[in-house]
């Protein structure tokens, strides 16, 4: 009886999952159709439903960014272009439209460190794969070097190359994760947002942040976030006006 109950539950869960996936697959063309017909708010609702369902892809976020752009919401347009690029760094259309949205919204950007600029040819995921490959090949080479009677110079050379590759990939991940495009990247989605010296609307303003401006979220206190700003200063921003790029 327990086996039968388990089997029934498993089949029910599988059918439910298939139903959800089928519904999500149907929602994307429907949202695209709403966009093509100029019903941008309805298209936004459709794309947002896909995001809530966990159907994340660069194209979903790109299309969502386009829909927000058409409604004049540059903050959320930029947010979703950034999310598309976080999943697919070389998405040409998202890159182009992101720059257009920044120009239209006069959005401010964080300054990149020199290391970031040179390391952005690959994503964090690609560097992670590189680090894993380097680690395991180095481990096998090390074992071969220990247990083989004749220690070939090629094994030693390969070991050194893989150690360097592993160390370089780890360094790249560390630089990118703590940089301007790392896990702390946030986008200003509100209007007339002021970064302030303290967690109060009456505190002195540090910088006016147009919608779509980049900030690096450092900590949270109640309804406020403390962030690094595009002018190399720091300030407090209402949490409702800033969203992280990484979900």
N, C-alpha and C positions, 0 to 999 in steps of 0.2 A: 504493500500500500504506500509506504514511504517513497519507494522508487517511482510509482505511478504519479504520486503527488508532485514529486520533483520534476518529472518529465513534463507534466501538464503546465507547471509554473514556468519551466524553461521555454516551452513552445509559446506560451502566452507572452512572455517577455520578448521573444524573438519577433513575434508578429507585431507587437507594439512598436518595437524599434524599427521594423520595416515600414510600418505605417507612418511613423514620424519622418523617416528619411524620404519616403515617397511624397509626403506633404511638403517637405522642404524643397525637393526637386521641382515640385509644381509651383512653389511660391516664387522662385527666382525668375522664370519666364514671365510670370504674372506681373512682378515688380518691374521688369524690363519693359513690358507692354505699357504699363501705367506711365513710365518715364517717356517712352516714345510718343505717347498721346498728350504729353504736357501736364499730366497729373502728378506733379512732383511730390506733393505731400503724401499722396497715396503710395507712390513709389518708395518714399522714405520709410513709411510704415512697413512695407513689404520687406525691404532690405534689413531694417532693424529687427524684424521678426526672425529672419535668418540668422542674424548675429546672436540674438538671445537663445536660439536653438543650437548654438555652437557650430553653425555652418560657416566657419571662417575661411575665407580665401582672399587672395589679393584682388580678384575681380569683383567680389561682393563689396569690399571696402571701397574700391575704386568707383564703382557705380553709385554707392551711397554718397561718396564725396561729390560726385557730379550732381546728384539730386539736391544736396544741400547747397552747392554752388549756384544752382539755378534759382533757388529761393533767396539768395543773397546772404545766406548764413556762412560767411567765410571761415569762421572759427571751426565749426564742425566739418566743413568741407576739408580744411587743412588737416584736422584730426584724422579723418578717414583716409586721406591720401597718405598720411604718415603711417597709418596702420597697414595700408596696402604695401608700402615700401618696407615695413618691418618684416613682412612675410616674403616679399619678393623684391629685394633691393634694386634689381635692374628692370623694374617695370617702367618702360619708357613713357607710357601715357600718363601714369600717376606722377612721374617726375616732372613732366611738362606742365600738367594741370596744377600741381602743387606750386610751381613758380608763378603761374598766372594768378592763382588765388592769393598768394602772398603779396603780389604787386597790387592787386585790387583792394585787398584789405589792409595794406601798409603794415603787415605783420613783421614783428621783430624776430631775429634769429639769434640763437646762442652762438658764441664764438667757439670754433673747433680748435683743439690742440693739434700741433703739427703731426703727432703720431696718428691721430684719428684720420686725418686727411689721406695719409699714405696707406692706411690699413683698410679702408672702406671698399677695396676691390672685392672683398669676400665678406660674407655674413658671419655672425657668431656661430650659427649652426655649422657652416662650412669649416670654420676654424676648429670647432669641437670635433668634427669628423677627422680633420687633419691631426689633432692632438691624440685621438684614440688610435689612429693608424700608426703614428709615430711611436706611441707608448708600447703597443703590442709587438711591433717589429723590433724595437729596441730590446724588449724583454726576451724574445726568441733569440736574437743575436747574442745577448748576454749569456743565456743558457748554453748556446752552442759554443761560445768562447770558453766557458768554464769546463764543459764536459768533453770537448773534442781534444784529442791528443795533439793534433797539429793545429795551432791557432793561426788561421789564414788571415792575412792582412786585409783582405776584402771584407771579412766579417767585422773586424775592428772598425774599418772605415765606415761600413754601413751602420754600425752601432752608433758611432759618433754623429753621423748625418741625421739619424732618427732622433737622437737625443736633442740635437739642435732644432729639428723640426717641431718636436713636442714642446720644447721650451718657448720657441717663437710663437706657436699657436696659443699657448697659455697666456703669454704676454699680450698678444693681440686681443684675446677674449677679455682680459682684464682692462685693457685700455678702452675697448669699445663699450663694455658694460658700464664703466664709470664716466664715460664721455658724454657729449651733448646729445647723442642718439641712443644712449643706453637705456636701461630699465627704468630709470628715474625721469625720463623725458615726459613732460606734460605740455598740453596745448591749452591756451586760454580760449574758452568757448563763450564767455560772457561779454557784454558790451560795457564800455566805460569802466574798465577794471583798473584799479589803482593798487600797486604793491605798496605796502605801508610798513612803517618802522615797528609797529606793534599790532596785536590782535584786537584792533578796535577801528571802527569806521571813522573815528575822529582823529586817529593818529596821523602824523605827517606822511605825505606821499613820497615814495622813493622813485617811482617810475610809472607812467601811464602805459598800459599794455593793450594795444589794439587786438581785436579778435584774431586768433590764429597764431599769436606770438608764442614762442617757445620758452619754457621754463624748465628748470631741473628741480624736481620735488625732493626736498631733503628730509622733511619730517612733517608730522601732522599734530596739531593741537586743537582738539574740539572741532569747530567749524572752519578752521583756518589751516593753511599749509604754508610752511616756510620753504622758500625756493631761491635758487640761484637765478639771476636775471640776465637778460641779454647785455646789459651794460657793465657786467662783471661785479655788480653789487648783489645784495640779498634783501629779501623783504617778505612780508606776510600777505597772502592772497586768500580771499574767501574760497573755501574748498569747492563750493558749488560752481565756481567760475573757471576751474581748471580740471582737465581730465588727463589721466595717464594714457599714453599711446599703447603701451603693453596692457592687454586685458588680463 
